[in-house]
Amino acid sequence: MKKILLSCFVAIGICASAQTTVVFEDSFESYTDFAISDIGSWTLKDIDLKTTYGITSGGSAVVFPNSGVAKSYQVFNASATVPASGVGFSARTGDKNLVCFNATSSPWNDDWLISPKISMVATGTSAVSFWAKSANSSYGLEKFQVFVSTTGTDIANFTAISPVIVTPADVTYHEYTYDLSTYKGQQIYIAIRCTSDDQFALNIDDFKVTNTAPATTAPNCATLTSPTNSNTAVPPGSTTLSWTAPTTGGTVSSYDVYFGTSPNPTTLLATVAGTSTTAPTAVSTTYYWRVVPKNDIGSATGCNEFSFTTAAASYCTTAPNLVYGNLTPSTCNGTTAVTRTTAYAGEYSTVNVVAGRTYKFDILLKNGYYITIATDNTTPVGLASGTNSVTYTATTTGVLRFYSHTNSTCSGATDSSTSHTRSVICMGTLAVSDINKSDISVYPNPFVDTLKISDIKGVKSVSINDVSGREVKILAPSAELNLSNLKAGLYIVNLKMEDGSVKTFKAIKK
C-alpha cells in the first residue's frame, strides 16, 4: 500500500492525524487509447447493447476508434482524436480517462464499470473516491450509481451504496466519495453504473480506494467559513453553513453542528460527515452556530461560534416575460412534481392551491435563482421568497404566482441563457384540524413570549406563519421557542418531522 498522509507530533511521539494509505488506485493512463474491452483487470458490461453517440466539431465528425458502436465504458484520450476533442472529454489528470457515451435510443444507458477484486483493510475507515463530470451541459445531466459486490462480478451480486447521482451541468470534474467501512477485511468489487437517459457522455477519472487508521487522539476545532462572522445580509430561507476540516488533531469521523437564536447554542442541528449543512432561517433574525468535530476518542473542545443576521424579506413580482403556463400538482403525495421546462427569468407560472396544503417550489438547472410566491392579482402581494427552493403552506384556496428571477434584485432576461425548469410538489395536507390527531402539543395557548413543545423527538424544524400565510420565523427544534419578537395575534406553528410529515397548530400571542 502507498502511504499518502502521515502527520505526527515528533517531539512527543504521538500521531496527531491518522495515517491514510492507498489500497487501490487507477487513473487509466496505462491502457490502450479508445479500448472498449481488455482494460486491465476491470470488467465492462454493456447491458443496454445500444449504439452510442459520437462527437462532432464544426459540423464534422470527430474521428476515433470505436466511435458510435455499442459499448459500456471507453478509454478516452481527447488529444488523440481527429481533430482533438474539446474540454468536455478531457482527463482530470494525465491524458486519459474513461467515458460512458450515451445510447442513441431507448432503452437508455445501463453500463457497468467493475473494478478488479480489492482486499479491504480489517481496521480503520475505508472509502472509495473518484472524479466525474458531464461532457456537455446542453444535453442535460449525466446519471450514475455506485455498487459493491463481495462475491463476484455478476450484476445480481451487487448492492447499491449510493443513490442515483446527477452530475452538475458545469462540465467540471467533481469528486465523489463513499464509505466502505462495512466491508472491513473483505474482498470486494466496486461498480459505477451509468444510467444516463439521452444526455451525452459521462467522464470518470482518478479512481481510488483508501484506508485511514483508527484515530489515537480527539480532533481539534474546524475553521468556520460561511456565512462569515457577523454578516448582516444573509438571504433567508435555507442557509448553507460551511467550514474547513481541522489540519491538526485526530482524524474527524463526523461533525456536530449546533444552531440557534441565542449565543452558545446547545440545540443540535445535524451530525454530518462532510464540511457543510443547511439550516432553516427566517427573515431579519440573528443566528448563532458552532461546529464540534469528533471521533471515537472524543470531541474537540473550545470551538468558537459565528453569528449572522438574515436580511429582510424581499419579493420579486416584476414579469417582463409575462406568464408561462399553469403548474398545478394533480396529486398531493409529497413526491410527484409538475414541471415547466424552458422557463425564463423574469416571468411567472400560476399554481392552483388548496388551503391547508404545503407546496414546495423549486428552480432546477440554475443554481442561485430567486423564487417569489405571490398572490395572483393586478398588484401581487409577496407571500414567500428564497433561493432555489421555497416551501409555502396555503392559507386560502385559489391561485398563486410562482415567479423566478436570476437573483434577489429581480433580474430577468428574454434570452435562452436564463432558461431553467420550474417545479411544484404538493407535500401534503397540513390542515389545522390535524392537531387533534397529534401526540404533541404546544403550550401555553395563548402565550406571552415563550411557546413550549411537549416533545421535540423527531422534529426536524419549526416554522411560524401569520394568518395571511406569510412565513415569519424558522427555528431549529427546541422544547422552548422564543417568540418575543412577534406581534400579538394568531399564528400557525408547523412542526416539520424527520419522516417528512408536518404537524400544525394554532397559537395566539398576547
N, C-alpha and C positions, 0 to 999 in steps of 0.2 A: 504493500500500500504506500501511496505517495503522501508524505507529510506536507500540509499546506498552511497550517497555522499552529504556532505554539508560543504563548506569551507567559513568562514566568517572572516572579519577583526573585531574582537570583540571590539577593542578599539573605533572604530568609528561607530559600529553598522550597517555596510553595508556588504552584502554578496559579496565576490569577485567572486566566482564561483556559477553558478545557481544550485539549488537543483535538483538532479535526483532521481526519485523514480521508483521502480519496479511495474509495473501494473500487470504483469503475468509472471510466470516462472515455468519451469518444467525440471528436469534433469532425469526423468523417473525411479527414484530409487524405487518408491513405487509400481510398477506394477509387476505382476507375470512373472517370468522368461519364456522367449520364447513364450509369448502370441502373438497371431496374431489377436485378437479381444478383445472387452471389456477392452480397455486400458483407464481407467478413462472416462473423457468426450471427449476424442479425437475421431474423426471419421476416419476410414480407408476405402479406396476404391481401390479395385483391378480391374482396367478396362481391363487389358490385359488378365487376367484369365489364365495365363500360369504357368506351373510348374517352379520351380526355382532351381538354382544351390545349391548344398550342399558344405561342406568343407571336404577336405582330409588332412591327415598329414602322411607323410612317406608312401604314397600309400594306406593307410587305411582311411575309412570314420570317420569323427568326428561326434559323436552322440549327438543329442539334439532334443527335441520335435519340431514337425512341420518342420523338415528339408526336403527340396525338394518340399514341397507342394505349390500349388498356393496361393499367399498371397501378400499383399502390403508391409507393414512395420511390423517388429517383434521386441518385447522387447528382447534384447540380453544381456547375461551375459557370457562373454568369459571364466570366471573361472569355470563356471558350466557345460561346455560341457565335453564330454569324448572322448579323452583327452582334456585338456584345449586348447582353441583356441589361436592363435598367436596374435601379436600386431596389426595386421590388423583389428581385430574386437574389440579391447579394448575400453572401455569408456574413455571419456576425464576426467571426474570426477566421483568418486564413482565406482560402479561395473557395472552399466547398461547404455545402450544407445539404440537407435533404429537403425535397419538395414533394408535396402531395398535390398534384394537379386535379382540378375538379372534373367530374364526369360531365359529359355534354348533354345528357338527358336523364330523366328519371328511370329507375331508382337512382338516387344520388349517391354520393361517396359513402363507402363502407370499407375503409382501407386501414390495415393494421401494420404498424411498425413494432416488432417484438425484439427486445434486447436479447443478448446471449444470457446464459444462466449466470446469476450473480450470487456469490456467497456472502450473506449478511453477517455482520459482527454481532456477537451474542450480548454485548453490553452497550450502554450509552444510547444515544439518539441518532437514528439514521434517517436520511432523506434523499429523494431524487429531485434533481432540478434540470431544467433545460430552457432554452430560449426559443420563442416562437413569434411569428408576425404574419400579417396578411400581405399578399403581393400587390394588391391594388385596392384602394378604398372605394373606387367607383362601383365595384361589383358586390358590395356587401361584406359581411364579416365572416371569417373562417370559424369553423367549429371543430373541437376535438375533445376527447375524454381519455383519462388515464386509468389503466387497469393493472392488476398484479395476478400472477399465477404461481402457485407453489408446486405444481405437478407436471407442467409441460406447456407446449405452445399451441395446443388445440384451443380454438376460440371458446369452447364451452368451459374451459378450465379457468377463465379469467374472471376476476371480481373487480368492479369499479371502485376506485379510491378517490374519485373526483366527480363533481357534476359535469355536465356538458359545458365547456368553456367557450366563450365567444371572444375572439381576439379584437382589440381596438382597431379603428379604421385609420391609424396614423402611419402605417407601413413602417413601423419601428419595432425592433426586437424588444420583447418583454420577457422577464424571467418568471417561470412558473415552478413552484417548489411544493412537494407533497411529502408528508411524514411517512416513514417506513418502519417506525419502531415496533409495530405489531409483528413484524417478520424477523425479529432478532434471532440470530443463529440458524436461519433457514436459507435454503437455496431458492431463488425466485427468478421469474421473468417479468419484465415491465413492458407494457404495451401502450403506445399512443395511437388511439383510433381516430382517424379523420372522418368526420361526419358532415362536412360542409354540403350545403344543398344549393348548387348552382351559383357559387361565388367564383373564385378563380384559382388560387393556389395557396396552400399553407406551407410556410417555411419553418424548418426545425434545425437547430444547431446547438452545439456545446452541451451534450447530454452528460450528466454526472451524477454518481451516487456517492454520498459522503457519510461518515460516521463521526460523531462528536462524543468523546469520552465523558463519563459522568463528572459532574461538577464537584469540586472539593471545597469551594467557598461560595457564599451568597454573592449575588451580583451587586454592583454599585448602581447608582441612580442613572436614569436616562436623561437626555437633554431635550426639554420641551421646545418645539419649534413653531407650531401653528395651531390656533391663532397666536400671534405674537402677544407678549405680556402687555396688559393694559390697553389693548386695541379697543377702540370705542366705535368701530364702524363695521362690525362683523354682520354679514347678512343673516337674518333669522331663518328658521325652518329646520334644516338638518345641517349641523356644523361638524366638519371633519376636524378631529383632534389628532395632531401628528407629533412624533418625537423621533429622536435617533437613539439607537441602542447604545448602552454603555460600552466603552472600549477597555475598561478595566473591571476587575472583579470576576466572579464566576459566570459561567455561561447562563444566559437567560432562557428559561423554559416558557415563561409567559409574563404578561403584564397585567396588574390590577389597575384599572382606571377609575378614579374617584371623581365625582362631579356633583355640583350643587350650586345653590344661590347664596351660600354663606361661606366665609373663609374657612380653610382647613376642612374641606368636605369629607364626610365619612360614608356617604352613600356610594356603594359600588355600582358604577355604570356598566362595566363589562370587564371580562377577563379575556385577553386576546393574545395570540401568538405573534402577530405582526406588530408594526410600529404605527398603527393608526386605527381609529374607530370613529364612529359618528355619534353625535348627541343631539337629541331634540331640543330646539331652542325657540323661545318666544321673542316677540319684538320688545325692544327697549328694556332689556333685562341684563343685569350683571351676573356672570357665572364664574365659578372658581373650579379649577381642575388640577389634579396631580396624578402622576403615573408612578407605580411602585413595581419595579422588576422583581421577579422571584424565580427560584429553582428549588430542587429537592432539599438543599441545605438550609435555605431561609429566604427572607425578603430583604431588599435594600432598605436602608434606614436614612432618615433625614432628607428625603427628597422634597424639593421645593415645589411650590404651586404657581400657576399662572392664573390670571383673571382676564376676562374680556367682556365687553358690553355689546349687545346686539343693536343694530340700527332700528329706527322706527319703521313701521310697515310702509312699503311703497307699492303702488299699483300702476300697471301699465295698461291703459284702456284705449290707447290710440290704435287705429287699424287702417293704415293707408292701403293695405292689400285686401281690405273688406273681410267678408265672411267666407269660410270654406267648409261647407258640409256640416252634417249633424253627427255627433258621437254619443249615441245613447246606448249603454250596455243592454243587451237583450236578456241577460241573466245577472243575478246578484250572488255569485258564489265565491268571490274573493280571488278568482284566478283567470276568468275569461275576459280578455281585453278586446275592446273595439278600437281600431286604429284608423288614422287618416295619414296616408303617406304623401310625400312631396308637398308637405305643408311649408309655407314661407313664414319668416319672421315678420311681425307687423300685421298679423291677421288673427282671426279667431274662428273657432268652431263652436256651435251650440250644443248643449248637453241637456237632455230632459232628466230631471232628478226627482226623487221621491223623498218627502220629509222623513227624517229619522234614519236614512241610509247614509253610509260613509262611502265616498268616492275617492279613488286615487288617480291623480292626473300626472302623466309622465311625458317628458320630451325624450325621444330616442334618437340616437345617431349624432346628436350635437351636444357635447358636454358644456355646461355652463349657461345654457339658455334659461331665460327667465319666464316664469309662469304667473299669470294673474287669473284668478277666478272672480267673476263679477256678475252682477245682475244683467238681465237682457232687456234693456230699455234705452231710450234716447240718450240719457245721461247715466252710463253704467256706474254702479257703486261697487268698489272693490270689496271682496269678502275674504280672500286669502291670496297669498303670493309666496313665491320661493323659487329656488334654483333647481332645475332638473325634475323635481318631484314634489307634489303638493297633495296632502290629504285633507279633505273637507267633508264635514257632516252637514247635510242639508237640513235646514230648519223648516222649510216650506216646500211644497210640491210645485214644480214649474220648470222654467228654462234658465240655464246659466250660460255665460260665455267663458270659453277656455281660450285665453289669449297666450300667444308666445312671442317673445322678443329675444334679440341676441344678448341683451343684458338688462340690468335694472334701470338703465337710463332710457329704456323704451325704444331702442334702436330696431329698425326693421329694414328690409330691402325686398325688391321685386325680383332680383336675380336668383339663379339656382344655387348660388353659394350659401344661401341660408336655408336650403331645403332640409327638412327633417320629418320626423313622424310624431304625431300626437297620439297618445294612448290614454284610454279611460277604463278603469276597472271598478265595478261596484263591489265593495268589500263586504257588505252585509248590512242587515237591518240593525240599527242601534236605537230603536225606539225606547223612550224613557220608561215605558211600561215594563221593560225587561228588568227594571230594578227589583221587582218583586220576585224574580227568579234567581237572584244573585245571593250567594252566601257571604258576600262582602257588603259592608255598609260604610257610609260616610257620616260623620257626626262632629260636633253638634249641628243641628239644622233647624233654625238659622244659626250662623256663626258670625263671629266678630272679625278676627284676623287669621285664626288658625283653623283649618279643617282637617280632621283626622280620618284615617282609613283604618278599618278594623283589622285587615290582614293584607299585607303587601306581597305575600308569597305568590310568585307567578306574574306579578305586574311588571311590564316592560317599560312603560312610560305613562305619564299623566298629561292630559291636555284639558284646557278650560276654554269653553266657548261662551260668548254672551248670547242673549236671546235672538240676536239677528243672525247667529251662526258664525260670527267672526271669531277666529281663534285668537285669544288674548294672552294665553300663557301656556308654556310647555315645561314640564318639570320631570326630573328623574324621580323614580318611585321612592316614597318616604312615608312613614307612619303619620307624620305631621306635615301638612302643606302650609307654608307661609304665604297667605294671600292678602296681606295687609295693604298692598298697593292697588288692589281692585276697588272700584267704586261700589257703593251699595246697589244691590239689585239681584236679579235672578240669573244664575249661571248653570251651564250644563258641564258636568265633570265626566270625562271619558277616561276610563282605565283600560289601556291597551295591554292585553295579556300576551305572554310569551307564546301561547298556542295560536295566536292570530285573532282571537275573539276580542270583543270590546264590551266592557260593562259601563253603562251610562247612568248617571244620577243627576237629579235636580238639586241645587243647593242655593240657599238665599243668604247673601251677605248683608248684615245690618249696616 
